[in-house]
Amino acid sequence: MATVALSQVKLGDKISEDVLTPLGGVLFQKGRIVTPRELDIMQAFLVPKVQIEQPANQTDKTQDNAKQEPQSAAPAVSATPLHDEYDQMIVVLKRVINEIRSGQPIPVMDIRNQLEKMMQYEDSYQVLTFMPRHFSERDYLLHNSILVSLTSYRIAQWCGLPRKDWMPVALAGLLHDIGNVKIDPAILAKPTALTAEENEEMKRHTVFGYQLLKNIASLNEGVKLAALQHHERIDGSGYPLAIDSSKIHPYAKIVAIADIYHAMTLNRFYRKAASPYFVLEQIQSDSFGKLEPAYVRIFVEKVTQFHNGNIVKLSDDRVGEIVFSDSVHPTRPWVSVGGTIINLTIERHLHIKEVMG
């Protein structure tokens, strides 16, 4: 173990002692591998020195020389059992899509089995901070489906749905966009805004999805209706049927919230991902007449209450630590930047741009 000035820390170094913020919070736990993100955060917090793990049998000179050699950085996203099953779900969904397009029936049992394997590790899932280990824009729809599944499961728990509904809601989230297999791939992958005609074609995925699922006896009605209704809005302004809240299934109301969140916080061909906190504010505003307000309130409260101590980047690119979350304004916490507290409920021109760790 050696104490190294931050300017001498190299990519690939392993942190051997917890790195603390000026307020005593843990910036990085020991064992963390240094990547460009870690360096940026430590520089922002003016960390002067870091304890770095060194091989015990090397001399100081050998250690110094080794420091000069380039080392490969570890992946930005650490491997976890949840990531392993998530990646396997990507494989399953790709196969399912190919089978549907070739006219074969949907292998519901295969989908359900992999979903159950993934959900064994859902307790490690955090909505605001979870990142897929391997992401590309061309697989956006697959990632969106899996993330909507994970988040819908959480919302169902938080909103007090009976336990028997949790897995069906997760399945509804996973299959909500299955109708996209019937949409022209050129439209799905178009790197620019859709034309009015293409947008109307895109909207048909809800009906296509319901048609694919409606005759599958092993799926409950909520799963099928979520595919049809996840773009309906409680004031009747949605599609495809423009129905109001009384006719929208609870599963569809939950999936709608999760779908909007992940659609905006994932990179797309034509735009970059938006800040999770910015998206939560948008969802809050849409809850008035668009989304189920009780579900939205619980969702926003739950996903923000666990994140005191998180490292975030503000919209002016300053980096700080969340030190207090206001229950009345959960998307606008207090952030410590260089020892100065920024109260985002007052500093309305600022918002959290990125959750960094």
N, C-alpha and C positions, 0 to 999 in steps of 0.2 A: 504494500500500500504506500502511495506517495502523495504528498500535497503538491498540487500543480496549479500554477497561475492560470486563470481562465484563458489567457492568450496562448497558452501552450497546450491546451486540451485539443486532442485530435479526434476526428471522426472515427468511431469504432472503439474508443476508450470505454471502459466499464467503470461506472461510479461505485465506489466502495463504501461511502457514507452518505446518509441522507443529505440532500442539498436543501437548505431552508430559505424561505422568503424573509424580508426584513421584519415581518410581523410574527415570525416563528412558525408559519405554515410550511408543510413539506412541499417543496417545489418539485423535486424528483426523489424517489426512493432509491436506496442502494441497490445495485444490480442493474440499473438502467444503462443501456448502451447509448452513447452520444451520437446523435444524428444532427443534421443542420438545424432542425427544429429546436432541439435541446440547447444548442449553442445560442440561437437567437433569443430564447427565453431567458437564459442565464445572463446574457449581455443586457437584456432589457431590465433585469432586476439588479444589475451592477454586482453580480456575484464575483468576489475577488479571487477566490481559490476553491479548488475542488479536490476531494480525495479520490484518487484513481487507483484501481486495482493493478498491482504489478506482480509479475512472476517472482516468487520468493528466491529463486536460485540465480537471478540475474544481478549483476553489479549495476551500480548507478550509471556507469558509462554505457553499459549495454542497453539499459532502459532508455537512456537519453537517445542513443542511436536508433533504437526501435521506434522512438517517438517520431523520428524524421521520416520513417517509411510510411507510405500511404496505406491506410487500412480501410477495408470495406465497411461501410455503415450498415447497421442492422436495418431491417424493414421498419418503416415508420409505425406500422401496426403490428403489435406482438401477436404471436400465434396463441390461440386459446382453443379449448374444446368446442366452444360455440363457433369460432371461425372455421374449424374443421368441418363441422356439420353444415354450416352455412355454405361453404364451398361445394360440399357434396350436393346440397339442394340445388345449386346452380347447374350442376351436371344433370341431375334428375329433370329439372325443368327444360333444359335444352333437348333432352331426349323426348320428353312429353310433347313439346312443340313439333318436333319432327314427325312424331307418330300421328298427331292430329292432322298435320298437313298432308300426310300420306293416306288419310282416310281411316286410320285405326281408332278404336275407342280410347277414351281417356283412362289411363291406368291409375284410377283413384287410390287403390291400395298402395301402390308404390309411392305416390305423393304423400299419402297419410303417414306411411311408415317413416319416411324421411323427415316429415314435419315433427313427428313424435320424438325422433332422435334429436333433432335440433332443440326442441323445447325442453329437453332434459337439462339444458344449460341456460335457459332463459333468465335465470336469476342473476346472471352476470351481464345481462343486457341493460345498457343505459341509453335512453333515447337520444339525448343531446350529444353524447360523446362517442357512441359506437361507430366504428368505421369498418367497412368491408376490407378484407386483406388485399384482395385483387379487384380493382374496379376499372372498367372502361366504358366510355359513353355508348358504345355499340351494344352493350349488355344492360343498358339502363333499365329496360322494362323488367328484366329478371331481378335485378337488385331492388328495384322499387317494390316488386311483389313480395319478396322475402322480408324486406324491412317493414312494409305495411302489415305483414303477417305478425311479426314480432311486436310491433307497436299496438296493433289491434288487440292482441292477447292481453297486453298490459292495461289498455283502456278498459277492456271488459272486466278485469280484476278491480281496477280502481273505481269503476262506476257501479260496482256491486252486483254485476250479473251473476247468476248462479254458476257454480263451478262447472256444471255440465255444459255450459255454453262457452267456456273459455277456448277449448280446442276447436269447436266449430267456428267461432269468430276468427281464430287464427287461420283456419282453412279458408274462410271467406276472404280474408286479406290476401292470402296467397293466390287465390283464383280470381280475384276481382277483375283483373285485366285480361283474362284468358281469351276474351273475344278478339284481342289484337292479332291472334293468329290468322284471322280472316281479313285483316286489313292489308292493303298493298304495302310490302316492305319498303318501297321507295318513299311512301308517305311517313312511315314510322321513323325512318332514318334521315329525313330531309333536314339539312343543316340550317335552313332559314324558315321564316314564318310561313305557315300554311296559308294557301288561298282559301277563300270562302267555301269553294267546292270541296277542297281537301279537308277542311275542318268539318264539314257535314259528313263526309265519309268517315272521318276519325270518330265522330260521335256514335257511329253505328256499332262500335265495339261493345257497347253495353248490351244491345239486343243480341248480337252474335254470341256474347258470353253466356247469356241466359239460355239461348237455344242450345248451346253445347252442353249445358249442365242440367237442363230441366227434366230430362228423362233418366237421370242417374239416381236410382233408388237409394243408394248408400249416402247421398248428400241430403241434409235437411233443407227445408225451404229457405231458411235464412241465408245459407251459403249461396243458393241460386239467386235470391233476390238482391244480395249484395252486389253480384256481378251486374245486375240490371239497374240498380238504383243508386250506386255510389256517386253519381253525378247529379242526383236529384237534390233539391234544396228545400228547406222546411217552409219557405214562403211560396213554393210552387214555381220558382224561376229556373229550375234545373231541367235536365233532360234524361231519358228520352220521352217521358210521359208528362212532365210538368206537374207532378203530384205534390201535395203538401205533406206536412209533418205526420198527419194522422195515418197516411198510407205508406210511409217509408218504414221499412223494417229496422229495428234497433241495430242489427248487424251492419246494415248499410250506413246508418248514421255514424257508427264508430269507424268503419272503414273509410268513409269520406274524410274524416279528420286526419287519420293516419296518412291517407293518400295525398292530401294537400301538403302536409308537412314534408313528406319525403320527396314529393315531386319538386318542391322548391329548394330543398337542401341537398339534392344530388346534382352533380354536373350533367349537363345535357350537351348535345352537339352544338346547339345555338346559343347557349348561355352558361355562365358559371353558377355554381351553387350559391344560394343566399345564406346569410347568417341564420343559425337556428333561432336566436332571440328575435331577430327581425321577422322571421316567419311566424313565430308564436304571436307577435303583435298583430300580424295580418290575420291570423286565424281568430284571434280575439275580436277583431273588428268585423270579421265575417260571421261571427256567431250571432250577430244581431240580424235576424231574419233569414240567414242562410244555413248555418249549422246548428245542431242541437246545443243550446247554450249551457245546459247543465253538464253535458259531456265535455264541452270545451273548457269550462271553468275548472273541472277536476283535472283534465289533461294538463293544462298550463300549470296549475298548482303543483301537481305531482312531478312533472319533468324538471321543474326549476328548484324545488325545495332541497334536492340532494347535492347541490353544486357549489356551496360555499367552499372556498379554497381552490376552486378551479382557476386556471390561468387563461385569460381571455385577451383578445386584441380588440381595441376600440376602433370606431370608424375613422379616427384620425391617426391610426396605426400605432398608438401607444399600447404597451402591454402591461397588464396588471392582474391583480388577484381579487376574486370576488370575496368580500368579507361580510356582507350582509344582504339578505334577500328580503325585500319588503313584501309581506303577504298581500298587501293591497295592489302593489305594482310588481308582480313576480318576474316580469320580463325586463325590469329596470332596477337591477341590484346596485349596491354600492361597490365600487371597485377601487382598490388601493393601487395607485400608480406612483412608484418612487416615494412611498410614504404619504402621499397626498390622497385623500379620499374623494373620489368622483361619485357624486350622488346622481345617478342617471335619471331619477324621477324629477330632478331639477334641471340637469344639463340635457335638455330635450333635443338639442342639436346633435348629441352623440348617441350611439347605440353600440351594442356588442357586435363586432364584425365577424369574429371567429372564436370558437372555443378551442384553445390550443392544448390543454392538458388538465 
